[in-house]
């Protein structure tokens, strides 16, 4: 007797699509429980494929797949929100890619992390429904919320060495990426790399404590946004060994945008 086939199903976000052979594709999905799963979509690269429009990048889909000894094989994919797409907006495509790229690095197979799925889904949804300019702020907020949720939140209100509360009325705070946060005057000699301005810290706290909906209406300085992206890029690289090319590209684009406004 043949073994009974086992099927898996659920809802998730398409984070990555990889070409396989001539007409197939491997898709990586962030599942509702926060875990990652990869599966083969047979014939997905054919124009007439039933999967062609359903498995767009960063789309939320309902899927069904047949479990195999290797990768599961996708049998059905239905878009949850068909109209939610950024395909014609470069800025939103870039900001969505930052969210998707980081989600791939932080999520793991067979490791549930439901709050992370909710955060990622909310960020991608907010990017679709806001302006291109505001999508920058939503993305910056997502990045710092994501690595903080993963347990890598920098210490910005207390000294990361002795725990003493910082004087938040100062124009700047001494900061050490190596130590994991800001330093008080007594501990600055231990490891002191550079300073963070109060304007930057205030911007960072605004991004950390605001919802994506609130950031859709926020008015913040582009010069601070660039510094936030640079901080996030350095932090991810140092503490999680994650390098996001999309994040560096965003920092470059923000510089060009700021210069355009000044000219």
Phi, psi and omega in degrees: 000142180282147179292142178290131181286143181252134181244148175238149180211162180168194180234142180193178182251131178284113183260332186207145175231127182236130180296141178221119183058210185274325187234354184264173182208144171258126178246141177251128186239137170270110185284166181300332180275002177091001178268165178259148173216140176244142180212158180268130175253100182294129177070014185294338182271358175284139181303326183268008182296144178290344180268350191309313185264344184280325188257043174292152179302134175070011174278149174265126184230158167258128187234157171223137183215151178266123181288137177230179180291341178246240178279144175295154181250119182296130179246335180207140177215122181235129179291136179280315178235088188298328185278352182276094181216149179241020192299336184255010183235109184300314183299316180291328175295318180293313181294322176296323180293327176297314178300312182295318180297315181292322179300321178297323182285324187272328179279156181224156177292140175061022177234105183291139181204068191301321181297328180291321176298314181300319179296313182294317179297318180295321180294313180295322178295318181294322179299319180297321190261012176242181178282164179301318181296316182289339179296334175299314183292320178298320180292316178300319179293320179299314184301310183288327176293322183292311181288334174291319178297329179280357176101017183238043180281127178290148179271111186242351181251342178229156176298128185286352180260305184258347178084003180292140177296143182271155176279096186283359178272353181287159181285343180205164175230142176285138187225142176229116177294324181296319181277339176103016178164201182280159183236143174280171183296331181285333184255359186297334181288343181291314182193101186233113187257309179199183182246154174244127181289157178296326178298319178295312181299319179296320177296316180299314180295324177298315179295323184288324186261350182269150173281164178296326178296319179294323181288341178294339180246003184286149176242106183230159185281136179295326180297325177287324179300317178300318180292325178295314178300318180295319177299313182297319179298315179295317182296315179297318181293317185286314189264336181238001182055038179250125175243115180256110178298324180296327179288320177294322177296321178298318179299320178295317181294323179295322177299315179296321180293318180296320178295323178297325180287329182282336184280000000 
